[in-house]
Amino acid sequence: MNEKLDITLTVNGRSHALGVEPRRNLADALRDDLGLTGTHVGCEHGVCGACTVLMDGRPVRSCLTFACQAEGAAIETVEGLADGDRLHPLQQKFWELHGLQCGFCTPGMLMLAAGALRENPDMDDEEIREVMSSNLCRCTGYQNILRAVRAAADVMRAEGAQG
Amino acid sequence: MKPASFSYHKPGSVSAALALLAQFGEEGKIIAGGQSLVPSMNFRLARPETLIDINHIAEIQGVSDQGDHLEIGAVTRHATFHHPVSPCPLGRMLTKVVANIAHYPIRQRGTFGGSLSHADPASEWCLVAVTMGAEMEIHGPAGARRVPAAQFFRGTFTTAVGRDELLARIRLPKLPEGWGTGFYEFSRRKGDFALAMALAALKVEGGTIRAARLGLGAVGAHPQRLEALEAELTGQPATPQTFAAIGARAQTMVTPSGDIHGSAEYRRELAATVIARALTRAAEDAA
């Protein structure tokens, strides 16, 4: 019953071989097996969104996905957002516009916004509000998070237009 | 919390999944998107000894347009419907409905067939299936059988799918061009479980309702299609007075139970409101 499965996870473009019990959720595998502690674990039942990561480009709750189910998928975590020392526009704008206070929800908020903007780079304010309501924040009152996502989306669109 | 131990299997076909169900019997549990099952496993409300993961079965993924109906594979993600899967009124209606299902990341994993198999009373897709007269294709040891939505939902979290069976595909009949559709759901916070929801489809000519579909969800053990009210709507003017009167009639036809989220009386009044609002939206869409 407790037999471990040998799996390979692809996280931020790197392959990792690991042995996990089937019941090991993806969040715990990332944190405890791979040492990627940027992904936070809050409620463990899919409500708070702190553990949100991208799976094949889509934001998912890593507490509701078993690590063995993520084999073959491209996983992206907050550790993969920045380009070296250059912050991702979302990180930059969360910093500039005070989109965080204690920072516990921030990795989930960043990955949620990153995935949603990948599906629709032209989200209007109402769509951003709807998407960001998926995750809980107990500090900020959300307004600065919404401003930061809006500002980052504008930067990303401008950069995309240049590129 | 963490789930109890289980063994894990990842079949590549419906027949392989059925063989695993036969092998493990009562201890085997199908997992699709896992957005309801895994929370209950994490709380240890569910302790399956074996999970049979159907996410990799290609033959039950995606939506295909079959002319008079849409065929939806059981492990098609909710997010597939974020944009209309077909330009017909049904395709557009599915896009209106999906925005109300939980939250954006949940919709990336949760599946159409998983939602129907789970049969939560507050499931939007269950209401769609009942109101639109869906047909479920269930596979089992004796082959495939087709069950109409009216006979599929047996009660809260209970369906016609047997222990050794798998819901493989869902057929949703299309609405003809010219029909308008409207969905309205009430929950205390966006993304929460609905306290009441209604789905309406109307064919309106010169301000008069020529045909109607009407269903109510989250106000009983499973959604119900209100065929008596569909008949009453037919021939009536498409006006707020008509829709309010139909809502009031619906109140007398439902027997909700009260819980911490709302009393039975409150839910009955909410049923009238969501029906009137769904009908209003359908009439606006038809215009």
Chai-1 contact restraints between the chains, C-beta under 6 A:
chainA,res_idxA,chainB,res_idxB,connection_type,confidence,min_distance_angstrom,max_distance_angstrom,comment,restraint_id
A,M1,B,S5,contact,1.0,0.0,6.0,A-B,restraint_1
A,N2,B,S5,contact,1.0,0.0,6.0,A-B,restraint_2
A,P22,B,F6,contact,1.0,0.0,6.0,A-B,restraint_3
A,P22,B,Y8,contact,1.0,0.0,6.0,A-B,restraint_4
A,R23,B,P3,contact,1.0,0.0,6.0,A-B,restraint_5
A,R23,B,S5,contact,1.0,0.0,6.0,A-B,restraint_6
A,E44,B,M1,contact,1.0,0.0,6.0,A-B,restraint_7
A,E44,B,N42,contact,1.0,0.0,6.0,A-B,restraint_8
A,H45,B,P39,contact,1.0,0.0,6.0,A-B,restraint_9
A,H45,B,N42,contact,1.0,0.0,6.0,A-B,restraint_10
A,G46,B,P39,contact,1.0,0.0,6.0,A-B,restraint_11
A,T52,B,P105,contact,1.0,0.0,6.0,A-B,restraint_12
A,R58,B,Q108,contact,1.0,0.0,6.0,A-B,restraint_13
A,P59,B,P105,contact,1.0,0.0,6.0,A-B,restraint_14
A,V60,B,P105,contact,1.0,0.0,6.0,A-B,restraint_15
A,V60,B,Q108,contact,1.0,0.0,6.0,A-B,restraint_16
A,V60,B,R109,contact,1.0,0.0,6.0,A-B,restraint_17
A,R61,B,P105,contact,1.0,0.0,6.0,A-B,restraint_18
A,L64,B,G34,contact,1.0,0.0,6.0,A-B,restraint_19
A,L64,B,Q35,contact,1.0,0.0,6.0,A-B,restraint_20
A,L64,B,V38,contact,1.0,0.0,6.0,A-B,restraint_21
A,C68,B,Y8,contact,1.0,0.0,6.0,A-B,restraint_22
A,V131,B,Y104,contact,1.0,0.0,6.0,A-B,restraint_23
A,S133,B,K190,contact,1.0,0.0,6.0,A-B,restraint_24
A,S134,B,H103,contact,1.0,0.0,6.0,A-B,restraint_25
A,S134,B,Y104,contact,1.0,0.0,6.0,A-B,restraint_26
A,S134,B,P105,contact,1.0,0.0,6.0,A-B,restraint_27
